[in-house]
Amino acid sequence: MPIEPIPSDAEDYLSNLTGDGTPAAHAVETVQRMTADGSTIVHVLIDPTLRDLRLDPIFNALLADTQEVAWRPIAIKHPSIDPAFVPQMRSLDLSIAKHAMLLRYLFGMAVEDWSPVSLRAGGGHRFCGLFIGSNSLSDLAVQLGKISIHDHPEGGRALVRWYDPSVVEALWRSLDDAQRTSVLPSRSVWIGLGRDLHPVIRRAHSDTTITFRLTRDQWALLDGLRILNPKVARIGARHAGVITPQIRTALHDALIRAGLKGIRDPSDLHAFVDAALRYHPRFDTHPLLRERLSRRKHTESLQESLSLLTDCDWQQVINDLSSTFFDGLSK
């Protein structure tokens, strides 16, 4: 099927999204500086789970005059994962002007996907980032497949969405040095776009024989992010700037504590996250809550347990923990 040309009304859109001085242009300039003394080949990664960038008409129009290179899926093999939703990779040569423009557009998509409106809509991140390094595309796809499926502490094998920008910002902070070395392919550099719309660079400094494994508290963080991130996105769309990086970090720490307390049922996690957002991200560390949670019956949901606290109790929690940032945000 022939590719249609870029619509004329898309030119202004592209200029505003990827023109000089934009975050997308700055990100590409960063990548080009990092490839100036070596190979100009980069391997980009997209996630088609919620929105498939390969169906984007502007992206396909930009691809039309480039040498055809097939998309290669990460080598993820799991019976519960639909192959149609497996992340896809392809190579770009930044010495080719059209490829550099393509990369600008990809980073422009990343900028759009970090917007509060997009996050609240739940559209996900179409472009995840890129790899620089000596690995071939085929070798990279195999290596990334190995680090994407892990044994879950509750049983079974589960997908770790390390490539999702909304996941990796929390996961990376929780990794120790050995894990950070083993999570990325050897001698590679991973570049993505952070929530602040600046390039984020993560490196695998050396070869390693260490197998990448997650701890129980890191699994608790990942399981909780599925519940926390949509709620935070809704708050961010209503109250710009309220969720600061410091507050976001405190919320991630709260998810780890929830997992260590054995709070893993989805309805209980929802109640825990709502309390962290409404009252304080460290609400569970207050003596009132520690005492209440210690007396929680096995058959009692977390929501039922928390409902036994009065408004005065919660006000004391807020006052003692010296924060009112979250008062009423989850309403």
C-alpha positions as CSV (number, residue, x, y, z in Angstrom):
1,M,0.0,0.0,0.0
2,P,1.5,3.4,-1.0
3,I,2.3,5.8,1.8
4,E,0.4,9.1,1.5
5,P,2.5,12.3,1.8
6,I,2.5,14.3,5.0
7,P,-0.7,16.5,5.0
8,S,0.0,20.2,4.5
9,D,-1.8,21.0,7.8
10,A,0.7,18.8,9.6
11,E,3.6,21.0,8.8
12,D,2.9,23.5,11.5
13,Y,2.2,20.7,13.9
14,L,5.6,19.2,13.1
15,S,7.4,22.5,13.4
16,N,5.8,23.2,16.9
17,L,6.6,19.7,18.0
18,T,10.1,19.1,16.7
19,G,11.5,22.5,15.6
20,D,14.7,24.0,16.8
21,G,14.7,24.8,20.5
22,T,12.0,22.2,21.4
23,P,12.6,19.4,23.9
24,A,12.5,16.9,21.0
25,A,15.3,18.8,19.1
26,H,17.4,19.1,22.2
27,A,17.1,15.3,22.9
28,V,18.2,14.5,19.3
29,E,21.1,16.9,19.6
30,T,22.1,15.0,22.8
31,V,22.0,11.7,21.0
32,Q,24.0,13.1,18.0
33,R,26.7,14.4,20.3
34,M,27.0,11.0,21.9
35,T,27.4,9.3,18.5
36,A,29.7,11.8,17.0
37,D,32.9,9.9,17.6
38,G,31.6,6.4,16.8
39,S,28.8,4.6,15.0
40,T,25.8,6.8,14.1
41,I,23.4,3.8,14.3
42,V,20.8,3.9,17.1
43,H,18.2,1.3,17.9
44,V,14.8,2.8,18.8
45,L,12.1,1.1,20.8
46,I,8.4,1.6,20.6
47,D,5.5,0.1,22.7
48,P,2.4,-0.8,20.7
49,T,0.4,-2.0,23.7
50,L,-2.0,1.0,23.8
51,R,-1.2,3.0,20.7
52,D,0.8,1.6,17.8
53,L,3.1,4.3,16.4
54,R,3.6,2.1,13.3
55,L,0.1,3.1,12.3
56,D,0.8,6.9,12.7
57,P,0.4,8.5,9.2
58,I,3.0,11.2,9.8
59,F,5.6,8.7,11.0
60,N,4.9,6.5,8.0
61,A,5.2,9.4,5.7
62,L,8.6,10.3,7.2
63,L,9.6,6.7,6.7
64,A,8.5,6.6,3.1
65,D,11.8,7.7,1.5
66,T,14.1,5.7,3.9
67,Q,15.6,2.4,3.3
68,E,13.1,-0.3,4.4
69,V,14.1,-2.0,7.6
70,A,11.7,-4.4,9.2
71,W,10.6,-3.8,12.8
72,R,12.0,-6.5,15.1
73,P,10.1,-7.5,18.2
74,I,11.9,-8.0,21.5
75,A,12.2,-11.7,22.0
76,I,9.6,-12.1,24.7
77,K,8.1,-15.6,24.9
78,H,5.2,-16.0,27.4
79,P,1.8,-17.6,26.7
80,S,-0.1,-14.8,28.3
81,I,1.5,-12.0,26.3
82,D,-0.1,-11.2,22.9
83,P,2.7,-10.9,20.3
84,A,0.9,-7.9,18.9
85,F,1.7,-6.0,22.1
86,V,5.4,-6.9,22.3
87,P,7.7,-3.8,22.1
88,Q,9.2,-3.3,18.6
89,M,12.7,-2.1,17.6
90,R,14.3,-0.8,14.4
91,S,17.6,0.9,13.6
92,L,18.1,4.5,12.4
93,D,21.3,6.0,11.0
94,L,21.6,9.6,12.3
95,S,24.1,10.5,9.5
96,I,21.0,10.5,7.3
97,A,19.0,13.7,7.6
98,K,15.6,11.9,7.2
99,H,16.5,9.5,10.0
100,A,17.5,12.4,12.3
101,M,14.1,14.0,11.5
102,L,12.4,10.7,12.3
103,L,14.1,10.6,15.7
104,R,12.9,14.2,16.4
105,Y,9.4,13.1,15.7
106,L,9.8,10.1,18.0
107,F,11.0,12.4,20.8
108,G,8.1,14.7,19.9
109,M,5.7,11.9,20.6
110,A,7.5,11.3,23.9
111,V,6.9,15.0,24.8
112,E,3.2,14.7,24.0
113,D,2.8,11.4,25.9
114,W,4.2,13.1,29.1
115,S,1.6,15.8,29.0
116,P,-1.0,15.7,31.8
117,V,-3.8,15.4,29.4
118,S,-2.3,12.4,27.7
119,L,-1.4,10.7,31.0
120,R,-4.9,11.2,32.3
121,A,-6.3,9.7,29.1
122,G,-4.3,6.6,29.7
123,G,-2.7,6.5,26.2
124,G,0.6,5.2,27.5
125,H,4.1,6.0,26.0
126,R,4.4,5.2,22.3
127,F,8.2,5.8,22.0
128,C,10.2,4.4,24.9
129,G,13.8,5.4,24.1
130,L,16.8,4.2,22.2
131,F,20.0,2.2,22.6
132,I,23.5,3.2,21.5
133,G,26.2,0.6,21.5
134,S,28.0,-2.2,19.6
135,N,25.1,-4.6,19.9
136,S,23.4,-5.6,16.6
137,L,19.6,-5.2,16.5
138,S,19.0,-9.0,16.5
139,D,21.3,-9.5,19.5
140,L,19.7,-6.6,21.3
141,A,16.2,-8.0,20.8
142,V,17.3,-11.4,22.3
143,Q,19.0,-9.8,25.3
144,L,16.1,-7.5,26.1
145,G,13.7,-10.4,25.9
146,K,15.7,-12.2,28.7
147,I,15.4,-9.2,31.1
148,S,11.7,-8.7,30.4
149,I,10.3,-11.9,31.9
150,H,10.9,-12.7,35.6
151,D,9.7,-15.0,38.3
152,H,7.1,-13.3,40.4
153,P,7.4,-13.8,44.2
154,E,3.7,-14.7,44.3
155,G,4.2,-17.4,41.7
156,G,4.4,-17.6,37.9
157,R,6.4,-15.6,35.4
158,A,5.5,-12.0,34.8
159,L,6.4,-9.2,32.3
160,V,8.6,-6.4,33.7
161,R,7.9,-3.2,31.7
162,W,11.3,-1.7,32.3
163,Y,11.1,0.1,29.0
164,D,7.9,2.1,30.0
165,P,9.0,5.6,30.9
166,S,6.4,5.8,33.7
167,V,7.8,2.6,35.2
168,V,11.5,3.0,34.8
169,E,11.7,6.3,36.5
170,A,10.6,4.6,39.7
171,L,12.3,1.2,39.1
172,W,15.7,2.6,38.3
173,R,15.9,4.5,41.6
174,S,15.2,1.3,43.5
175,L,18.0,-0.7,41.7
176,D,21.4,-1.2,43.3
177,D,24.6,-0.9,41.3
178,A,24.7,-4.6,40.4
179,Q,21.1,-4.6,39.2
180,R,21.7,-1.4,37.1
181,T,24.7,-3.1,35.5
182,S,22.7,-6.3,34.7
183,V,19.4,-4.7,33.5
184,L,21.0,-3.2,30.4
185,P,22.8,-5.1,27.6
186,S,26.6,-4.9,28.0
187,R,28.4,-1.8,26.7
188,S,25.1,-0.1,25.8
189,V,23.6,3.3,26.6
190,W,19.9,3.8,27.0
191,I,18.5,7.2,26.3
192,G,14.9,8.2,27.0
193,L,12.9,11.3,27.7
194,G,12.2,12.1,31.4
195,R,9.0,13.5,32.9
196,D,10.8,16.9,32.9
197,L,11.2,16.6,29.1
198,H,15.0,16.4,29.4
199,P,17.0,13.4,28.1
200,V,17.7,10.7,30.6
201,I,20.9,8.7,30.0
202,R,21.4,5.2,31.6
203,R,24.6,3.2,31.0
204,A,25.7,-0.4,31.3
205,H,29.4,0.3,32.2
206,S,30.8,-3.2,31.6
207,D,30.2,-6.8,30.7
208,T,28.5,-8.7,33.4
209,T,27.6,-12.3,34.2
210,I,25.1,-11.2,36.9
211,T,21.6,-12.3,36.2
212,F,19.1,-9.5,36.6
213,R,16.6,-10.3,39.4
214,L,14.2,-8.1,41.3
215,T,13.7,-8.2,45.1
216,R,10.4,-8.6,46.8
217,D,10.1,-4.9,47.6
218,Q,10.9,-4.0,43.9
219,W,8.0,-6.3,42.9
220,A,5.8,-4.5,45.4
221,L,6.8,-1.2,43.7
222,L,6.0,-2.5,40.2
223,D,2.7,-4.0,41.3
224,G,1.7,-0.8,43.0
225,L,2.6,1.5,40.1
226,R,-0.2,0.0,38.1
227,I,-2.6,1.4,40.6
228,L,-0.7,4.6,41.6
229,N,0.2,6.0,38.2
230,P,-3.4,6.4,36.8
231,K,-4.5,8.1,40.1
232,V,-1.5,10.5,40.0
233,A,-2.2,11.3,36.3
234,R,-5.7,12.3,37.2
235,I,-4.5,14.6,40.0
236,G,-1.7,16.1,37.8
237,A,-4.3,17.0,35.1
238,R,-6.5,18.8,37.7
239,H,-3.8,20.3,39.8
240,A,-0.7,21.2,37.7
241,G,2.6,21.0,39.7
242,V,1.1,19.5,42.9
243,I,2.9,16.2,42.5
244,T,6.5,17.3,42.9
245,P,9.4,14.9,42.3
246,Q,9.9,14.7,46.1
247,I,6.2,13.7,46.6
248,R,6.4,11.2,43.8
249,T,9.5,9.6,45.4
250,A,7.6,9.4,48.7
251,L,4.7,7.7,47.0
252,H,7.0,5.2,45.4
253,D,8.5,4.4,48.8
254,A,5.0,4.0,50.2
255,L,4.3,1.3,47.6
256,I,7.4,-0.6,48.7
257,R,6.2,-0.4,52.3
258,A,2.8,-1.7,51.3
259,G,4.3,-4.7,49.7
260,L,6.5,-5.4,52.7
261,K,3.4,-5.3,54.9
262,G,1.8,-7.9,52.7
263,I,-0.7,-5.5,51.1
264,R,-1.0,-7.0,47.7
265,D,-4.7,-7.5,47.0
266,P,-5.7,-4.9,44.4
267,S,-8.6,-3.5,46.4
268,D,-6.3,-3.1,49.4
269,L,-3.7,-1.4,47.3
270,H,-6.3,1.0,46.0
271,A,-7.2,1.9,49.6
272,F,-3.6,2.3,50.6
273,V,-2.8,4.5,47.6
274,D,-5.9,6.6,48.2
275,A,-4.9,7.2,51.8
276,A,-1.3,8.1,50.8
277,L,-2.7,10.6,48.3
278,R,-5.4,12.1,50.5
279,Y,-3.6,12.3,53.8
280,H,0.2,11.8,53.6
281,P,2.5,9.4,51.6
282,R,3.9,8.2,55.0
283,F,0.5,7.9,56.7
284,D,1.2,4.2,57.5
285,T,4.3,5.1,59.6
286,H,2.2,7.1,62.1
287,P,1.7,5.3,65.5
288,L,-2.1,5.5,65.1
289,L,-1.9,3.7,61.8
290,R,0.7,1.2,62.9
291,E,-1.5,0.2,65.8
292,R,-4.6,0.1,63.6
293,L,-2.9,-2.1,60.9
294,S,-1.4,-4.4,63.5
295,R,-5.0,-5.2,64.8
296,R,-6.4,-5.7,61.3
297,K,-8.3,-9.0,61.0
298,H,-7.4,-11.5,58.3
299,T,-11.0,-11.2,56.9
300,E,-11.0,-7.4,57.1
301,S,-10.3,-5.3,54.0
302,L,-7.8,-2.4,54.3
303,Q,-10.6,0.0,53.5
304,E,-12.7,-1.4,56.4
305,S,-9.8,-1.1,58.7
306,L,-9.0,2.5,57.7
307,S,-12.6,3.5,58.0
308,L,-12.5,2.9,61.7
309,L,-10.3,6.0,62.1
310,T,-12.1,9.3,62.7
311,D,-11.6,12.6,61.0
312,C,-9.8,13.7,64.2
313,D,-7.5,10.8,63.9
314,W,-6.6,11.6,60.3
315,Q,-6.1,15.3,61.2
316,Q,-3.7,14.2,63.9
317,V,-1.8,12.1,61.3
318,I,-1.5,15.0,59.0
319,N,-0.4,17.4,61.7
320,D,2.1,15.0,63.2
321,L,3.6,14.2,59.8
322,S,3.8,18.0,59.0
323,S,2.2,18.0,55.6
324,T,-1.1,19.1,54.1
325,F,0.0,18.7,50.4
326,F,-2.4,15.8,49.9
327,D,-5.5,17.0,51.7
328,G,-8.5,16.3,49.4
329,L,-6.5,15.5,46.3
330,S,-8.0,12.1,45.8
331,K,-11.6,13.3,46.1
